[in-house]
Amino acid sequence: MANIRSAEKQRRQAEKAKVRNRGGKSRLKSALKTARSAVNEGKADLSAAFSEIDKAAKRGIIKNNTADRYKSRLSAAVKRATAK
C-alpha cells in the first residue's frame, strides 16, 4: 500500500492504463486473427486489420516497428496466397 499521495495517484493511473491497454491489445489480437483467417480463406481485405494496427501503434499499445512488422507479414501472406 502506498504511503505517499503521489504514489497512490500513480497507482490509480496505472490501473486505468492497464485496463485501457488490455482492451486495446485484445482488439488488436482479434483483428489480426480475423485477418489471418481471411487470408487463409482467400479473402484479402486487410484494411480493417491495418486500421486496428495503426490505432494500437498511435495509442502506444505496440511500438511503431512492431506495427510495421505486423502489416508487412500480413501483406506477404496475402501475396503468397494469391500467387498459388
C-alpha positions as CSV (number, residue, x, y, z in Angstrom):
1,M,0.0,0.0,0.0
2,A,1.3,3.4,-1.0
3,N,2.2,5.8,1.9
4,I,2.6,8.9,-0.2
5,R,-0.2,10.7,-2.0
6,S,1.6,10.9,-5.3
7,A,2.4,7.2,-5.2
8,E,-1.3,6.5,-4.5
9,K,-2.3,8.6,-7.5
10,Q,0.3,6.9,-9.7
11,R,-1.1,3.5,-8.7
12,R,-4.6,4.6,-9.7
13,Q,-3.4,6.0,-13.0
14,A,-1.5,2.7,-13.7
15,E,-4.7,0.7,-13.0
16,K,-6.7,2.8,-15.5
17,A,-3.9,2.5,-18.1
18,K,-3.7,-1.3,-17.6
19,V,-7.4,-1.7,-18.3
20,R,-7.2,0.6,-21.3
21,N,-4.2,-1.2,-22.7
22,R,-5.6,-4.6,-22.1
23,G,-8.7,-3.7,-24.1
24,G,-6.6,-2.3,-27.0
25,K,-4.4,-5.4,-27.0
26,S,-7.4,-7.6,-27.2
27,R,-8.9,-5.7,-30.1
28,L,-5.6,-5.9,-31.9
29,K,-5.3,-9.6,-31.4
30,S,-8.9,-10.2,-32.6
31,A,-8.2,-8.1,-35.8
32,L,-5.0,-10.0,-36.5
33,K,-6.7,-13.3,-36.0
34,T,-9.6,-12.3,-38.3
35,A,-7.2,-11.0,-41.0
36,R,-5.1,-14.2,-40.9
37,S,-8.2,-16.4,-41.2
38,A,-9.4,-14.3,-44.1
39,V,-6.1,-14.6,-45.9
40,N,-6.2,-18.4,-45.4
41,E,-9.7,-18.5,-47.0
42,G,-8.5,-16.4,-49.9
43,K,-10.2,-13.2,-49.0
44,A,-7.6,-10.4,-49.0
45,D,-9.2,-7.4,-47.3
46,L,-6.7,-6.1,-44.8
47,S,-8.0,-2.5,-44.4
48,A,-9.7,-3.3,-41.0
49,A,-6.6,-5.1,-39.7
50,F,-4.3,-2.3,-40.8
51,S,-6.5,0.3,-39.2
52,E,-6.5,-1.5,-35.9
53,I,-2.8,-2.0,-36.1
54,D,-2.3,1.7,-36.7
55,K,-4.6,2.7,-33.9
56,A,-2.7,0.4,-31.5
57,A,0.6,2.0,-32.5
58,K,-0.8,5.5,-32.2
59,R,-2.1,4.8,-28.7
60,G,1.2,3.3,-27.6
61,I,-0.1,-0.2,-27.1
62,I,2.5,-1.5,-29.6
63,K,5.6,0.1,-31.0
64,N,5.8,1.5,-34.5
65,N,8.2,-1.1,-35.7
66,T,6.0,-3.8,-34.4
67,A,3.1,-2.4,-36.2
68,D,5.1,-2.2,-39.4
69,R,6.2,-5.8,-39.0
70,Y,2.6,-7.0,-38.5
71,K,1.5,-5.2,-41.6
72,S,4.4,-6.5,-43.6
73,R,3.8,-10.0,-42.6
74,L,0.1,-9.8,-43.4
75,S,0.9,-8.3,-46.8
76,A,3.4,-11.0,-47.5
77,A,0.8,-13.7,-46.5
78,V,-1.7,-12.2,-49.0
79,K,0.9,-12.1,-51.7
80,R,1.8,-15.8,-51.1
81,A,-1.9,-16.8,-51.0
82,T,-2.7,-15.0,-54.3
83,A,0.4,-16.5,-56.0
84,K,-1.0,-20.0,-55.5
